[in-house]
Structure formats: structure tokens, C-alpha cells
Amino acid sequence: MTAPSGATALPTLQPLTSLRAARDCFDTLLAAATARGISLRTPPDAPTTCCGRGCNGCVWEGFFAAAMYWQECALQALADTEAHPTSPGAPSGIQSCA
């Protein structure tokens, strides 16, 4: 299936192992959603409370798990839009995982 006119190919699932990779992923998926006229829920915020001691269950582990889930949901929303496009100008609402 081809992307709508002016839209780029769908991004693919990426490993998120750094804050930079997560932010790049968020930017790419939000841009792809905008190009397709859909809204995605806000990606997770980076933690601000890490103590740097390598705790079991570090806030960064939670962030990367949430970021991966957000990425999967965003990719699914984009794929669903590709499979079932709405009429031009029709509101599509905010896409999210249930």
C-alpha cells in the first residue's frame, strides 16, 4: 500500500537505548503523523529524578519501557491510518493504544 500524497514511508520499530534515540524516534513519528493528518498522544517525558547509582528499577528503565510502548502505539496508529484512510479534512482524533 502506498503512502498518501506528500507522505513518506512508514517508519519502523527502533531500539531505544538512549535519550537521543528516543527523542529522534518521537520527532520522526510525530512528523509522520502530522504528514498524515493524525494526532498522537504525547510521548513520555524523560525522567528528572535519577540518582545515578544504577538502582534496580531505575527511572530510566521505566522511561525506556514507556517510550517503546509509545513507539509501538504510534506505529500501529500510522499503520491503521494507512490501511483505513479518512476522507480529506475529516477529523481523525487522537490515536492511542487501548
Biopython code that builds the backbone (N, CA, C, O; Angstrom):
import numpy as np
from Bio.PDB.StructureBuilder import StructureBuilder

atoms = [
    (1, "MET", "N", (0.858, -1.172, 0.000)),
    (1, "MET", "CA", (0.000, 0.000, 0.000)),
    (1, "MET", "C", (0.898, 1.226, 0.000)),
    (1, "MET", "O", (1.932, 1.242, 0.667)),
    (2, "THR", "N", (0.512, 2.240, -0.735)),
    (2, "THR", "CA", (1.333, 3.432, -0.834)),
    (2, "THR", "C", (0.880, 4.478, 0.169)),
    (2, "THR", "O", (-0.266, 4.487, 0.620)),
    (3, "ALA", "N", (1.807, 5.351, 0.502)),
    (3, "ALA", "CA", (1.503, 6.441, 1.433)),
    (3, "ALA", "C", (0.683, 7.497, 0.711)),
    (3, "ALA", "O", (0.782, 7.624, -0.509)),
    (4, "PRO", "N", (-0.132, 8.262, 1.447)),
    (4, "PRO", "CA", (-0.882, 9.344, 0.828)),
    (4, "PRO", "C", (0.056, 10.344, 0.165)),
    (4, "PRO", "O", (1.236, 10.427, 0.504)),
    (5, "SER", "N", (-0.476, 11.091, -0.772)),
    (5, "SER", "CA", (0.313, 12.066, -1.494)),
    (5, "SER", "C", (1.047, 12.988, -0.527)),
    (5, "SER", "O", (0.433, 13.551, 0.379)),
    (6, "GLY", "N", (2.349, 13.143, -0.712)),
    (6, "GLY", "CA", (3.151, 14.014, 0.124)),
    (6, "GLY", "C", (3.653, 13.350, 1.401)),
    (6, "GLY", "O", (4.481, 13.927, 2.106)),
    (7, "ALA", "N", (3.171, 12.152, 1.710)),
    (7, "ALA", "CA", (3.605, 11.466, 2.926)),
    (7, "ALA", "C", (4.791, 10.558, 2.609)),
    (7, "ALA", "O", (4.960, 10.113, 1.474)),
    (8, "THR", "N", (5.588, 10.298, 3.603)),
    (8, "THR", "CA", (6.731, 9.419, 3.438)),
    (8, "THR", "C", (6.357, 8.010, 3.875)),
    (8, "THR", "O", (5.286, 7.791, 4.442)),
    (9, "ALA", "N", (7.241, 7.061, 3.607)),
    (9, "ALA", "CA", (7.008, 5.679, 4.020)),
    (9, "ALA", "C", (6.927, 5.600, 5.544)),
    (9, "ALA", "O", (7.487, 6.435, 6.255)),
    (10, "LEU", "N", (6.228, 4.591, 6.025)),
    (10, "LEU", "CA", (6.096, 4.413, 7.467)),
    (10, "LEU", "C", (7.443, 4.085, 8.101)),
    (10, "LEU", "O", (8.202, 3.279, 7.563)),
    (11, "PRO", "N", (7.746, 4.706, 9.246)),
    (11, "PRO", "CA", (8.960, 4.333, 9.981)),
    (11, "PRO", "C", (8.819, 2.913, 10.525)),
    (11, "PRO", "O", (7.723, 2.352, 10.541)),
    (12, "THR", "N", (9.917, 2.348, 10.962)),
    (12, "THR", "CA", (9.899, 1.005, 11.532)),
    (12, "THR", "C", (10.265, 1.067, 13.013)),
    (12, "THR", "O", (10.802, 2.067, 13.490)),
    (13, "LEU", "N", (9.966, -0.017, 13.733)),
    (13, "LEU", "CA", (10.279, -0.104, 15.154)),
    (13, "LEU", "C", (11.786, -0.009, 15.353)),
    (13, "LEU", "O", (12.550, -0.729, 14.710)),
    (14, "GLN", "N", (12.210, 0.884, 16.246)),
    (14, "GLN", "CA", (13.630, 1.119, 16.504)),
    (14, "GLN", "C", (13.960, 0.811, 17.956)),
    (14, "GLN", "O", (13.130, 1.042, 18.835)),
    (15, "PRO", "N", (15.156, 0.293, 18.225)),
    (15, "PRO", "CA", (15.572, 0.133, 19.623)),
    (15, "PRO", "C", (15.793, 1.519, 20.234)),
    (15, "PRO", "O", (16.364, 2.401, 19.592)),
    (16, "LEU", "N", (15.347, 1.702, 21.449)),
    (16, "LEU", "CA", (15.519, 2.978, 22.132)),
    (16, "LEU", "C", (16.438, 2.752, 23.331)),
    (16, "LEU", "O", (15.995, 2.323, 24.397)),
    (17, "THR", "N", (17.713, 3.044, 23.142)),
    (17, "THR", "CA", (18.700, 2.774, 24.186)),
    (17, "THR", "C", (19.370, 4.037, 24.709)),
    (17, "THR", "O", (20.265, 3.969, 25.551)),
    (18, "SER", "N", (18.936, 5.183, 24.210)),
    (18, "SER", "CA", (19.470, 6.447, 24.709)),
    (18, "SER", "C", (18.371, 7.499, 24.614)),
    (18, "SER", "O", (17.409, 7.337, 23.864)),
    (19, "LEU", "N", (18.521, 8.569, 25.375)),
    (19, "LEU", "CA", (17.547, 9.653, 25.322)),
    (19, "LEU", "C", (17.519, 10.265, 23.925)),
    (19, "LEU", "O", (16.455, 10.618, 23.418)),
    (20, "ARG", "N", (18.674, 10.386, 23.314)),
    (20, "ARG", "CA", (18.731, 10.954, 21.953)),
    (20, "ARG", "C", (17.946, 10.079, 20.965)),
    (20, "ARG", "O", (17.192, 10.597, 20.142)),
    (21, "ALA", "N", (18.124, 8.754, 21.048)),
    (21, "ALA", "CA", (17.394, 7.847, 20.158)),
    (21, "ALA", "C", (15.895, 7.954, 20.394)),
    (21, "ALA", "O", (15.113, 7.935, 19.444)),
    (22, "ALA", "N", (15.493, 8.065, 21.652)),
    (22, "ALA", "CA", (14.067, 8.187, 21.965)),
    (22, "ALA", "C", (13.504, 9.495, 21.410)),
    (22, "ALA", "O", (12.436, 9.502, 20.800)),
    (23, "ARG", "N", (14.211, 10.585, 21.617)),
    (23, "ARG", "CA", (13.722, 11.881, 21.113)),
    (23, "ARG", "C", (13.681, 11.903, 19.589)),
    (23, "ARG", "O", (12.742, 12.440, 19.001)),
    (24, "ASP", "N", (14.688, 11.326, 18.949)),
    (24, "ASP", "CA", (14.683, 11.245, 17.479)),
    (24, "ASP", "C", (13.484, 10.427, 17.000)),
    (24, "ASP", "O", (12.816, 10.798, 16.035)),
    (25, "CYS", "N", (13.220, 9.315, 17.680)),
    (25, "CYS", "CA", (12.072, 8.469, 17.342)),
    (25, "CYS", "C", (10.776, 9.250, 17.508)),
    (25, "CYS", "O", (9.917, 9.222, 16.626)),
    (26, "PHE", "N", (10.628, 9.948, 18.632)),
    (26, "PHE", "CA", (9.415, 10.730, 18.878)),
    (26, "PHE", "C", (9.223, 11.764, 17.769)),
    (26, "PHE", "O", (8.125, 11.905, 17.231)),
    (27, "ASP", "N", (10.291, 12.484, 17.430)),
    (27, "ASP", "CA", (10.208, 13.518, 16.394)),
    (27, "ASP", "C", (9.802, 12.919, 15.044)),
    (27, "ASP", "O", (8.959, 13.476, 14.340)),
    (28, "THR", "N", (10.403, 11.789, 14.693)),
    (28, "THR", "CA", (10.108, 11.141, 13.416)),
    (28, "THR", "C", (8.649, 10.699, 13.342)),
    (28, "THR", "O", (7.976, 10.929, 12.337)),
    (29, "LEU", "N", (8.162, 10.066, 14.408)),
    (29, "LEU", "CA", (6.788, 9.567, 14.396)),
    (29, "LEU", "C", (5.766, 10.689, 14.471)),
    (29, "LEU", "O", (4.715, 10.613, 13.834)),
    (30, "LEU", "N", (6.062, 11.732, 15.241)),
    (30, "LEU", "CA", (5.141, 12.875, 15.292)),
    (30, "LEU", "C", (5.078, 13.576, 13.939)),
    (30, "LEU", "O", (4.007, 14.016, 13.522)),
    (31, "ALA", "N", (6.209, 13.686, 13.252)),
    (31, "ALA", "CA", (6.220, 14.293, 11.921)),
    (31, "ALA", "C", (5.440, 13.436, 10.924)),
    (31, "ALA", "O", (4.701, 13.965, 10.093)),
    (32, "ALA", "N", (5.603, 12.112, 11.007)),
    (32, "ALA", "CA", (4.865, 11.216, 10.115)),
    (32, "ALA", "C", (3.362, 11.322, 10.379)),
    (32, "ALA", "O", (2.563, 11.300, 9.443)),
    (33, "ALA", "N", (2.984, 11.434, 11.632)),
    (33, "ALA", "CA", (1.563, 11.573, 11.971)),
    (33, "ALA", "C", (1.014, 12.895, 11.442)),
    (33, "ALA", "O", (-0.083, 12.935, 10.885)),
    (34, "THR", "N", (1.765, 13.961, 11.613)),
    (34, "THR", "CA", (1.342, 15.267, 11.110)),
    (34, "THR", "C", (1.177, 15.233, 9.592)),
    (34, "THR", "O", (0.216, 15.785, 9.056)),
    (35, "ALA", "N", (2.115, 14.586, 8.904)),
    (35, "ALA", "CA", (2.049, 14.483, 7.444)),
    (35, "ALA", "C", (0.799, 13.722, 6.994)),
    (35, "ALA", "O", (0.290, 13.947, 5.896)),
    (36, "ARG", "N", (0.311, 12.821, 7.848)),
    (36, "ARG", "CA", (-0.876, 12.025, 7.516)),
    (36, "ARG", "C", (-2.154, 12.609, 8.107)),
    (36, "ARG", "O", (-3.236, 12.051, 7.925)),
    (37, "GLY", "N", (-2.031, 13.728, 8.814)),
    (37, "GLY", "CA", (-3.205, 14.391, 9.362)),
    (37, "GLY", "C", (-3.804, 13.720, 10.581)),
    (37, "GLY", "O", (-5.003, 13.839, 10.831)),
    (38, "ILE", "N", (-2.972, 13.008, 11.349)),
    (38, "ILE", "CA", (-3.476, 12.396, 12.581)),
    (38, "ILE", "C", (-2.711, 12.948, 13.774)),
    (38, "ILE", "O", (-1.603, 13.466, 13.635)),
    (39, "SER", "N", (-3.317, 12.829, 14.939)),
    (39, "SER", "CA", (-2.689, 13.261, 16.179)),
    (39, "SER", "C", (-2.343, 12.040, 17.012)),
    (39, "SER", "O", (-3.122, 11.091, 17.101)),
    (40, "LEU", "N", (-1.183, 12.075, 17.612)),
    (40, "LEU", "CA", (-0.765, 11.015, 18.521)),
    (40, "LEU", "C", (-0.765, 11.577, 19.933)),
    (40, "LEU", "O", (-0.633, 12.784, 20.134)),
    (41, "ARG", "N", (-0.915, 10.685, 20.910)),
    (41, "ARG", "CA", (-0.812, 11.166, 22.285)),
    (41, "ARG", "C", (0.619, 11.621, 22.532)),
    (41, "ARG", "O", (1.527, 11.247, 21.789)),
    (42, "THR", "N", (0.823, 12.408, 23.548)),
    (42, "THR", "CA", (2.130, 12.959, 23.868)),
    (42, "THR", "C", (3.095, 11.849, 24.288)),
    (42, "THR", "O", (2.727, 10.990, 25.089)),
    (43, "PRO", "N", (4.321, 11.850, 23.762)),
    (43, "PRO", "CA", (5.287, 10.843, 24.187)),
    (43, "PRO", "C", (5.676, 11.053, 25.651)),
    (43, "PRO", "O", (5.488, 12.143, 26.191)),
    (44, "PRO", "N", (6.215, 10.021, 26.293)),
    (44, "PRO", "CA", (6.585, 10.156, 27.703)),
    (44, "PRO", "C", (7.715, 11.166, 27.901)),
    (44, "PRO", "O", (8.587, 11.327, 27.047)),
    (45, "ASP", "N", (7.674, 11.835, 29.042)),
    (45, "ASP", "CA", (8.744, 12.770, 29.402)),
    (45, "ASP", "C", (9.940, 11.999, 29.950)),
    (45, "ASP", "O", (9.786, 10.954, 30.582)),
    (46, "ALA", "N", (11.118, 12.526, 29.700)),
    (46, "ALA", "CA", (12.335, 11.934, 30.264)),
    (46, "ALA", "C", (12.343, 12.159, 31.773)),
    (46, "ALA", "O", (11.874, 13.191, 32.252)),
    (47, "PRO", "N", (12.869, 11.201, 32.513)),
    (47, "PRO", "CA", (12.906, 11.363, 33.970)),
    (47, "PRO", "C", (13.856, 12.476, 34.397)),
    (47, "PRO", "O", (14.826, 12.797, 33.712)),
    (48, "THR", "N", (13.544, 13.044, 35.541)),
    (48, "THR", "CA", (14.394, 14.115, 36.091)),
    (48, "THR", "C", (14.884, 13.770, 37.495)),
    (48, "THR", "O", (15.510, 14.595, 38.159)),
    (49, "THR", "N", (14.596, 12.541, 37.946)),
    (49, "THR", "CA", (14.901, 12.196, 39.337)),
    (49, "THR", "C", (15.920, 11.074, 39.483)),
    (49, "THR", "O", (16.008, 10.481, 40.558)),
    (50, "CYS", "N", (16.686, 10.760, 38.457)),
    (50, "CYS", "CA", (17.673, 9.682, 38.547)),
    (50, "CYS", "C", (18.792, 10.079, 39.504)),
    (50, "CYS", "O", (19.327, 11.185, 39.436)),
    (51, "CYS", "N", (19.131, 9.153, 40.396)),
    (51, "CYS", "CA", (20.194, 9.427, 41.361)),
    (51, "CYS", "C", (21.568, 9.022, 40.828)),
    (51, "CYS", "O", (22.589, 9.404, 41.401)),
    (52, "GLY", "N", (21.606, 8.245, 39.726)),
    (52, "GLY", "CA", (22.866, 7.853, 39.119)),
    (52, "GLY", "C", (23.570, 6.700, 39.800)),
    (52, "GLY", "O", (24.742, 6.446, 39.525)),
    (53, "ARG", "N", (22.871, 5.984, 40.697)),
    (53, "ARG", "CA", (23.505, 4.879, 41.413)),
    (53, "ARG", "C", (23.241, 3.517, 40.786)),
    (53, "ARG", "O", (23.654, 2.503, 41.350)),
    (54, "GLY", "N", (22.572, 3.459, 39.645)),
    (54, "GLY", "CA", (22.323, 2.180, 38.989)),
    (54, "GLY", "C", (21.301, 1.322, 39.712)),
    (54, "GLY", "O", (21.447, 0.102, 39.782)),
    (55, "CYS", "N", (20.280, 1.948, 40.242)),
    (55, "CYS", "CA", (19.251, 1.239, 41.007)),
    (55, "CYS", "C", (18.554, 0.174, 40.168)),
    (55, "CYS", "O", (18.375, 0.336, 38.961)),
    (56, "ASN", "N", (18.164, -0.915, 40.824)),
    (56, "ASN", "CA", (17.304, -1.908, 40.194)),
    (56, "ASN", "C", (15.925, -1.262, 40.072)),
    (56, "ASN", "O", (15.339, -0.856, 41.076)),
    (57, "GLY", "N", (15.409, -1.165, 38.858)),
    (57, "GLY", "CA", (14.150, -0.457, 38.645)),
    (57, "GLY", "C", (14.362, 1.043, 38.482)),
    (57, "GLY", "O", (13.509, 1.843, 38.865)),
    (58, "CYS", "N", (15.494, 1.416, 37.918)),
    (58, "CYS", "CA", (15.833, 2.825, 37.696)),
    (58, "CYS", "C", (14.721, 3.523, 36.905)),
    (58, "CYS", "O", (14.040, 2.907, 36.086)),
    (59, "VAL", "N", (14.558, 4.807, 37.168)),
    (59, "VAL", "CA", (13.549, 5.579, 36.446)),
    (59, "VAL", "C", (13.792, 5.537, 34.940)),
    (59, "VAL", "O", (12.843, 5.664, 34.166)),
    (60, "TRP", "N", (15.033, 5.363, 34.510)),
    (60, "TRP", "CA", (15.332, 5.279, 33.082)),
    (60, "TRP", "C", (14.788, 3.986, 32.478)),
    (60, "TRP", "O", (14.367, 3.979, 31.321)),
    (61, "GLU", "N", (14.788, 2.898, 33.241)),
    (61, "GLU", "CA", (14.191, 1.654, 32.749)),
    (61, "GLU", "C", (12.712, 1.865, 32.466)),
    (61, "GLU", "O", (12.200, 1.423, 31.438)),
    (62, "GLY", "N", (12.032, 2.539, 33.379)),
    (62, "GLY", "CA", (10.617, 2.844, 33.184)),
    (62, "GLY", "C", (10.389, 3.753, 31.988)),
    (62, "GLY", "O", (9.446, 3.558, 31.222)),
    (63, "PHE", "N", (11.259, 4.747, 31.830)),
    (63, "PHE", "CA", (11.134, 5.651, 30.690)),
    (63, "PHE", "C", (11.283, 4.902, 29.373)),
    (63, "PHE", "O", (10.472, 5.076, 28.464)),
    (64, "PHE", "N", (12.322, 4.064, 29.265)),
    (64, "PHE", "CA", (12.543, 3.356, 28.006)),
    (64, "PHE", "C", (11.428, 2.351, 27.720)),
    (64, "PHE", "O", (11.080, 2.136, 26.559)),
    (65, "ALA", "N", (10.866, 1.736, 28.756)),
    (65, "ALA", "CA", (9.714, 0.844, 28.556)),
    (65, "ALA", "C", (8.517, 1.646, 28.056)),
    (65, "ALA", "O", (7.826, 1.217, 27.132)),
    (66, "ALA", "N", (8.267, 2.801, 28.655)),
    (66, "ALA", "CA", (7.157, 3.655, 28.222)),
    (66, "ALA", "C", (7.393, 4.189, 26.810)),
    (66, "ALA", "O", (6.459, 4.289, 26.015)),
    (67, "ALA", "N", (8.644, 4.531, 26.503)),
    (67, "ALA", "CA", (8.979, 5.042, 25.170)),
    (67, "ALA", "C", (8.766, 3.964, 24.103)),
    (67, "ALA", "O", (8.258, 4.257, 23.021)),
    (68, "MET", "N", (9.150, 2.729, 24.400)),
    (68, "MET", "CA", (8.923, 1.633, 23.452)),
    (68, "MET", "C", (7.427, 1.404, 23.242)),
    (68, "MET", "O", (6.981, 1.199, 22.113)),
    (69, "TYR", "N", (6.657, 1.440, 24.322)),
    (69, "TYR", "CA", (5.209, 1.265, 24.204)),
    (69, "TYR", "C", (4.602, 2.392, 23.375)),
    (69, "TYR", "O", (3.748, 2.147, 22.523)),
    (70, "TRP", "N", (5.042, 3.633, 23.624)),
    (70, "TRP", "CA", (4.540, 4.764, 22.847)),
    (70, "TRP", "C", (4.878, 4.573, 21.369)),
    (70, "TRP", "O", (4.038, 4.807, 20.500)),
    (71, "GLN", "N", (6.108, 4.148, 21.091)),
    (71, "GLN", "CA", (6.538, 3.931, 19.706)),
    (71, "GLN", "C", (5.663, 2.867, 19.032)),
    (71, "GLN", "O", (5.222, 3.048, 17.897)),
    (72, "GLU", "N", (5.416, 1.758, 19.738)),
    (72, "GLU", "CA", (4.573, 0.696, 19.177)),
    (72, "GLU", "C", (3.162, 1.204, 18.891)),
    (72, "GLU", "O", (2.594, 0.900, 17.842)),
    (73, "CYS", "N", (2.597, 1.972, 19.812)),
    (73, "CYS", "CA", (1.253, 2.531, 19.621)),
    (73, "CYS", "C", (1.222, 3.511, 18.449)),
    (73, "CYS", "O", (0.291, 3.501, 17.644)),
    (74, "ALA", "N", (2.249, 4.356, 18.365)),
    (74, "ALA", "CA", (2.317, 5.337, 17.277)),
    (74, "ALA", "C", (2.430, 4.633, 15.931)),
    (74, "ALA", "O", (1.757, 5.015, 14.973)),
    (75, "LEU", "N", (3.274, 3.610, 15.851)),
    (75, "LEU", "CA", (3.413, 2.865, 14.603)),
    (75, "LEU", "C", (2.112, 2.170, 14.222)),
    (75, "LEU", "O", (1.752, 2.118, 13.045)),
    (76, "GLN", "N", (1.404, 1.636, 15.218)),
    (76, "GLN", "CA", (0.120, 0.985, 14.948)),
    (76, "GLN", "C", (-0.905, 2.004, 14.446)),
    (76, "GLN", "O", (-1.658, 1.719, 13.515)),
    (77, "ALA", "N", (-0.935, 3.180, 15.055)),
    (77, "ALA", "CA", (-1.859, 4.223, 14.613)),
    (77, "ALA", "C", (-1.551, 4.640, 13.179)),
    (77, "ALA", "O", (-2.464, 4.833, 12.376)),
    (78, "LEU", "N", (-0.270, 4.776, 12.858)),
    (78, "LEU", "CA", (0.116, 5.137, 11.489)),
    (78, "LEU", "C", (-0.260, 4.028, 10.508)),
    (78, "LEU", "O", (-0.758, 4.305, 9.416)),
    (79, "ALA", "N", (-0.026, 2.785, 10.892)),
    (79, "ALA", "CA", (-0.371, 1.658, 10.018)),
    (79, "ALA", "C", (-1.875, 1.571, 9.820)),
    (79, "ALA", "O", (-2.340, 1.301, 8.713)),
    (80, "ASP", "N", (-2.643, 1.797, 10.889)),
    (80, "ASP", "CA", (-4.108, 1.775, 10.779)),
    (80, "ASP", "C", (-4.598, 2.865, 9.842)),
    (80, "ASP", "O", (-5.541, 2.658, 9.077)),
    (81, "THR", "N", (-3.958, 4.025, 9.902)),
    (81, "THR", "CA", (-4.334, 5.131, 9.024)),
    (81, "THR", "C", (-4.013, 4.797, 7.573)),
    (81, "THR", "O", (-4.761, 5.161, 6.665)),
    (82, "GLU", "N", (-2.900, 4.105, 7.360)),
    (82, "GLU", "CA", (-2.541, 3.678, 6.004)),
    (82, "GLU", "C", (-3.566, 2.678, 5.470)),
    (82, "GLU", "O", (-3.943, 2.728, 4.299)),
    (83, "ALA", "N", (-4.010, 1.770, 6.340)),
    (83, "ALA", "CA", (-4.945, 0.728, 5.916)),
    (83, "ALA", "C", (-6.365, 1.258, 5.747)),
    (83, "ALA", "O", (-7.121, 0.765, 4.910)),
    (84, "HIS", "N", (-6.728, 2.268, 6.546)),
    (84, "HIS", "CA", (-8.096, 2.804, 6.520)),
    (84, "HIS", "C", (-8.044, 4.324, 6.542)),
    (84, "HIS", "O", (-8.374, 4.939, 7.556)),
    (85, "PRO", "N", (-7.633, 4.939, 5.435)),
    (85, "PRO", "CA", (-7.527, 6.404, 5.415)),
    (85, "PRO", "C", (-8.899, 7.062, 5.572)),
    (85, "PRO", "O", (-9.915, 6.520, 5.137)),
    (86, "THR", "N", (-8.907, 8.253, 6.209)),
    (86, "THR", "CA", (-10.140, 9.008, 6.351)),
    (86, "THR", "C", (-10.282, 9.951, 5.167)),
    (86, "THR", "O", (-9.332, 10.167, 4.415)),
    (87, "SER", "N", (-11.456, 10.500, 5.011)),
    (87, "SER", "CA", (-11.684, 11.472, 3.952)),
    (87, "SER", "C", (-10.858, 12.720, 4.223)),
    (87, "SER", "O", (-10.647, 13.081, 5.380)),
    (88, "PRO", "N", (-10.390, 13.384, 3.171)),
    (88, "PRO", "CA", (-9.629, 14.615, 3.380)),
    (88, "PRO", "C", (-10.443, 15.612, 4.186)),
    (88, "PRO", "O", (-11.619, 15.838, 3.901)),
    (89, "GLY", "N", (-9.818, 16.206, 5.192)),
    (89, "GLY", "CA", (-10.492, 17.199, 6.012)),
    (89, "GLY", "C", (-11.302, 16.617, 7.155)),
    (89, "GLY", "O", (-11.757, 17.358, 8.026)),
    (90, "ALA", "N", (-11.490, 15.304, 7.169)),
    (90, "ALA", "CA", (-12.249, 14.674, 8.256)),
    (90, "ALA", "C", (-11.369, 14.568, 9.490)),
    (90, "ALA", "O", (-10.214, 14.153, 9.385)),
    (91, "PRO", "N", (-11.892, 14.937, 10.667)),
    (91, "PRO", "CA", (-11.067, 14.825, 11.870)),
    (91, "PRO", "C", (-10.799, 13.370, 12.190)),
    (91, "PRO", "O", (-11.696, 12.531, 12.110)),
    (92, "SER", "N", (-9.562, 13.074, 12.552)),
    (92, "SER", "CA", (-9.229, 11.673, 12.859)),
    (92, "SER", "C", (-9.079, 11.437, 14.347)),
    (92, "SER", "O", (-9.055, 10.287, 14.787)),
    (93, "GLY", "N", (-8.976, 12.507, 15.140)),
    (93, "GLY", "CA", (-8.857, 12.337, 16.578)),
    (93, "GLY", "C", (-7.469, 11.925, 17.002)),
    (93, "GLY", "O", (-6.584, 11.718, 16.172)),
    (94, "ILE", "N", (-7.288, 11.808, 18.295)),
    (94, "ILE", "CA", (-6.004, 11.386, 18.838)),
    (94, "ILE", "C", (-5.953, 9.867, 18.818)),
    (94, "ILE", "O", (-6.869, 9.200, 19.300)),
    (95, "GLN", "N", (-4.886, 9.328, 18.260)),
    (95, "GLN", "CA", (-4.692, 7.894, 18.161)),
    (95, "GLN", "C", (-3.934, 7.408, 19.386)),
    (95, "GLN", "O", (-2.972, 8.045, 19.814)),
    (96, "SER", "N", (-4.354, 6.299, 19.947)),
    (96, "SER", "CA", (-3.636, 5.726, 21.085)),
    (96, "SER", "C", (-3.925, 4.253, 21.185)),
    (96, "SER", "O", (-4.886, 3.756, 20.598)),
    (97, "CYS", "N", (-3.088, 3.549, 21.934)),
    (97, "CYS", "CA", (-3.318, 2.137, 22.193)),
    (97, "CYS", "C", (-4.402, 1.995, 23.254)),
    (97, "CYS", "O", (-4.490, 2.800, 24.181)),
    (98, "ALA", "N", (-5.208, 0.978, 23.110)),
    (98, "ALA", "CA", (-6.256, 0.740, 24.117)),
    (98, "ALA", "C", (-5.722, -0.151, 25.216)),
    (98, "ALA", "O", (-6.447, -0.471, 26.158)),
]
sb = StructureBuilder()
sb.init_structure("model")
sb.init_model(0)
sb.init_chain("A")
sb.init_seg("    ")
for serial, (resi, resn, name, xyz) in enumerate(atoms, 1):
    if name == "N":
        sb.init_residue(resn, " ", resi, " ")
    sb.init_atom(name, np.array(xyz, "f"), 0.0, 1.0, " ", f" {name:<3s}", serial, name[0])
structure = sb.get_structure()
